[in-house]
Structure formats: structure tokens, C-alpha cells
């Protein structure tokens, strides 16, 4: 059965893990989820159902500007939390 998923979530959580390393910021599950929720509200969703769609969306997210947008939204959310 097909599963609907938002690939932006994976990219946001990867960015959170990357940006919180070595920082004096709480990394508990509640704070990570709060950061993710704030960041995802500032970013457009990337919903996919098939593996072909996931590959296309991943390639699209690798564009420099979109990567910068994700990092910017996560950084902003970290500051708020």
C-alpha cells in the first residue's frame, strides 16, 4: 500500500541533527520536535508517494537555495526554542 510522506521532514531533522552538534542547545526529543514544527511551518512541503517521486524531490531539495532555506528555517527555529 502506498504511503504518503513529507520528505521535507527528513531534511529538517537531518539539518537539526547537524546544527545542534557541538552547540549548547538542548537536544531532548521535545526540543527537537518543537524546532522541527517551527521550521516545517516556514517551509513548503514535499509530499511523495512513490520512490520515483522521492528521488525527484530529493534532487530538487539538493539545489543550493533550497538547502539554504532549510538551514535558515532550522536556525531560526533553534533560536526561538
C-alpha atoms as one frame of an Amber mdcrd trajectory, in Angstrom:
protein
   0.000   0.000   0.000   1.404   3.438  -0.898   2.474   5.672   1.953   2.235
   9.455   1.812   5.277  11.141   3.322   6.670  14.652   3.509  10.355  14.469
   2.551  10.897  17.931   3.988  10.589  16.341   7.440  13.618  14.128   6.813
  15.670  17.067   5.560  14.641  19.224   8.528  15.544  16.550  11.085  18.879
  15.953   9.339  19.580  19.695   9.485  18.589  19.812  13.162  20.975  16.976
  13.997  23.746  18.667  12.008  23.234  22.124  13.523  22.869  21.007  17.151
  26.211  19.168  17.251  28.675  21.000  19.475  26.198  23.732  20.408  24.978
  24.419  23.921  21.392  23.767  22.870  19.076  21.190  24.409  18.774  18.115
  22.188  15.934  16.373  24.008  13.113  14.921  21.914  10.671  17.683  22.918
  13.036  20.472  21.824  13.893  18.664  18.566  10.177  18.289  17.782   9.492
  21.960  18.645  12.344  23.047  16.361  11.084  20.780  13.578   7.496  22.054
  13.890   8.585  25.687  13.714  10.918  25.074  10.770   8.395  22.977   8.833
   5.784  25.711   9.200   8.170  28.065   7.366   8.994  25.617   4.556   6.928
  24.257   1.663   6.023  20.573   1.996   7.472  17.978  -0.398   4.943  15.137
  -0.362   5.729  11.933  -2.226   4.150   8.515  -2.566   6.450   6.582  -4.889
  10.191   6.011  -4.814  10.438   7.769  -8.192   8.730  10.815  -6.698  11.060
  10.662  -3.693  14.106  10.636  -5.960  12.826  13.651  -7.862  12.023  15.567
  -4.678  15.446  14.763  -3.151  17.163  16.043  -6.277  15.061  19.193  -6.124
  15.988  19.756  -2.470  19.688  19.464  -3.255  19.577  22.791  -5.068  21.668
  25.293  -3.147  18.881  27.795  -2.493  16.503  25.174  -1.160  19.227  23.795
   1.118  19.916  27.327   2.375  16.178  27.791   3.001  16.072  24.628   5.137
  19.167  25.641   7.116  17.767  29.153   7.599  14.375  27.900   8.829  16.011
  25.435  11.238  18.447  28.061  12.557  15.575  30.478  13.146  13.599  27.768
  14.953  16.606  26.849  17.143  16.884  30.482  18.240  13.193  30.558  19.156
  13.301  27.334  21.137
